[in-house]
Every structure is written in structure tokens, then in C-alpha cells.
């Protein structure tokens, strides 16, 4: 592997909901602000999403105590409703999200380029925690 080839990390979860509901909850800003956090001491007070190829998205992720926060955003490269989203982050890393219809459930698989600041295991755990939070939110609404 070349030095500048990013490590790919995969997280997955099966949501007990149909792909249409999962897609809506994943992509609509009023839902994103409800589930987009890895722990209960963080939240997403703001989200915007132009779910079109070339469209931009941004979520403001902050510690609830106001001690830290950051914008998470990028540009969509590919959008296939209820099936696939791929995007490029502002730092050039890429993310691919696959929504697999399993009948009465939907399997979400996210494959993303690791960043260089934190260990891959920590990044995987954080993204998995957010995905698990999405699962909990989608299944309870």
C-alpha cells in the first residue's frame, strides 16, 4: 500500500425498518439533528443537506457543554435513492454508504477513508457509535 493511500474503515448495522424510512431518517436535516452523535454528551444542533450530485451537506457537531465542536461537511459524488450515497469530505477523504434492502429491514454499510489524527480503531468506534445511535432513533420512531 502506498503511503498516501488512505486506510478504509467499514461500519455496519441492520435497521429494522424499510429502505424508504431509513433513507428519509438518514437524509432529512430535521432527523439528522436527532441522531447524529456518538455519545449522549454531544449533539448536532444544525444540519443542512442538498442531496444531489454536486450538492453540499453540513452538520454542526458540538459537545453539549460548549467546550468543543466542529463542522462535518462535504459534497455528494453519487446519489442513488434508497441504495447508495457517496461523498467527498472537505479534506478530500471519501465516504460510501450502501443501503441494502433486506425485506423488513435495511442494512447500512459505511466505508470511509481514515484520517491521520486519530487511531483507526477510535475512528471506527466513533462512526459505529453514530450508526448505532441512528439505528436506535430510526427504530423508535
C-alpha positions as CSV (number, residue, x, y, z in Angstrom):
1,X,0.0,0.0,0.0
2,X,1.4,3.4,-0.9
3,X,2.0,5.9,1.8
4,X,-0.7,8.3,0.6
5,X,-3.4,5.6,0.1
6,X,-5.9,6.1,2.9
7,X,-6.9,3.2,5.2
8,X,-10.5,2.2,4.5
9,X,-12.7,1.6,7.6
10,X,-16.1,-0.1,7.5
11,X,-19.0,0.1,9.9
12,X,-22.4,-1.6,9.5
13,X,-25.8,-2.0,11.2
14,X,-29.1,-3.6,10.3
15,X,-32.1,-1.2,10.9
16,X,-35.5,-2.8,11.5
17,X,-37.2,-0.5,9.0
18,X,-37.8,-0.4,5.3
19,X,-35.3,1.4,3.0
20,X,-37.7,4.3,2.4
21,X,-38.0,5.2,6.1
22,X,-34.3,4.6,6.6
23,X,-33.4,6.9,3.7
24,X,-35.7,9.7,5.0
25,X,-34.3,9.5,8.5
26,X,-30.7,9.4,7.2
27,X,-31.0,12.3,4.8
28,X,-33.6,14.8,6.2
29,X,-32.0,17.6,8.4
30,X,-34.8,17.5,11.0
31,X,-33.9,13.8,11.6
32,X,-30.1,14.2,11.3
33,X,-30.1,16.6,14.3
34,X,-31.8,13.9,16.4
35,X,-29.4,11.0,15.9
36,X,-26.0,12.4,14.6
37,X,-23.9,12.0,17.7
38,X,-21.5,9.3,19.1
39,X,-22.3,9.9,22.7
40,X,-25.0,11.5,24.9
41,X,-22.8,14.4,25.8
42,X,-22.6,15.5,22.1
43,X,-25.4,16.8,19.8
44,X,-25.9,18.2,16.3
45,X,-27.8,21.5,16.7
46,X,-27.7,22.3,13.0
47,X,-27.8,20.3,9.7
48,X,-28.3,21.2,6.1
49,X,-28.4,18.7,3.2
50,X,-28.7,19.2,-0.6
51,X,-28.9,15.5,-1.6
52,X,-27.9,15.9,-5.2
53,X,-24.8,15.1,-7.1
54,X,-22.6,18.1,-6.6
55,X,-24.8,19.2,-3.7
56,X,-23.3,20.1,-0.3
57,X,-24.1,19.0,3.2
58,X,-23.0,20.2,6.6
59,X,-23.7,19.2,10.2
60,X,-22.5,21.1,13.2
61,X,-21.4,18.7,15.9
62,X,-20.8,20.0,19.4
63,X,-20.2,19.0,22.9
64,X,-23.4,19.8,24.9
65,X,-21.3,21.8,27.4
66,X,-20.0,24.0,24.6
67,X,-16.3,23.0,25.2
68,X,-15.7,21.9,21.6
69,X,-17.3,21.4,18.2
70,X,-16.7,21.2,14.5
71,X,-18.5,21.3,11.2
72,X,-18.7,18.0,9.3
73,X,-19.4,18.5,5.6
74,X,-18.7,17.7,2.0
75,X,-20.0,17.3,-1.5
76,X,-22.1,14.4,-2.9
77,X,-20.4,12.4,-5.7
78,X,-23.2,9.8,-6.2
79,X,-26.8,9.5,-5.1
80,X,-29.0,6.5,-5.8
81,X,-32.2,6.9,-3.8
82,X,-32.7,4.2,-1.1
83,X,-29.5,2.4,-2.3
84,X,-26.3,4.5,-2.3
85,X,-24.7,7.7,-1.2
86,X,-21.1,8.6,-1.8
87,X,-19.4,11.9,-1.0
88,X,-16.1,13.7,-0.6
89,X,-15.3,15.4,2.6
90,X,-13.7,18.9,2.7
91,X,-10.3,17.3,3.5
92,X,-10.5,15.1,0.4
93,X,-11.4,11.8,2.1
94,X,-14.3,9.8,0.6
95,X,-17.2,8.0,2.2
96,X,-19.5,5.4,0.6
97,X,-22.8,4.4,2.2
98,X,-24.7,1.4,1.0
99,X,-28.4,0.8,1.9
100,X,-29.2,-2.9,1.3
101,X,-32.9,-3.8,1.2
102,X,-33.3,-6.9,3.4
103,X,-37.1,-7.1,3.2
104,X,-38.4,-5.8,6.5
105,X,-35.0,-4.3,7.4
106,X,-32.2,-2.3,5.8
107,X,-28.5,-3.0,6.2
108,X,-26.4,0.2,6.2
109,X,-22.7,-0.2,5.4
110,X,-20.4,2.8,5.6
111,X,-16.9,2.6,4.1
112,X,-14.8,5.7,4.8
113,X,-11.2,6.9,4.4
114,X,-9.5,7.1,7.8
115,X,-8.0,10.5,8.8
116,X,-4.4,10.7,10.2
117,X,-5.1,12.4,13.6
118,X,-6.7,9.5,15.4
119,X,-6.1,5.7,15.5
120,X,-8.3,3.7,13.0
121,X,-9.9,1.8,15.9
122,X,-11.0,5.0,17.5
123,X,-12.5,6.3,14.3
124,X,-14.3,3.0,13.6
125,X,-15.7,3.1,17.2
126,X,-16.9,6.7,16.8
127,X,-18.6,6.1,13.4
128,X,-20.1,2.8,14.7
129,X,-21.5,4.6,17.7
130,X,-23.2,7.2,15.5
131,X,-24.6,4.4,13.3
132,X,-25.9,2.6,16.4
133,X,-27.5,5.8,17.5
134,X,-29.2,6.2,14.1
135,X,-30.5,2.6,14.4
136,X,-31.9,3.3,17.9
137,X,-33.5,6.6,16.6
138,X,-35.0,5.1,13.4
139,X,-36.4,2.0,15.2
140,X,-38.0,4.1,17.9
141,X,-39.9,6.5,15.6
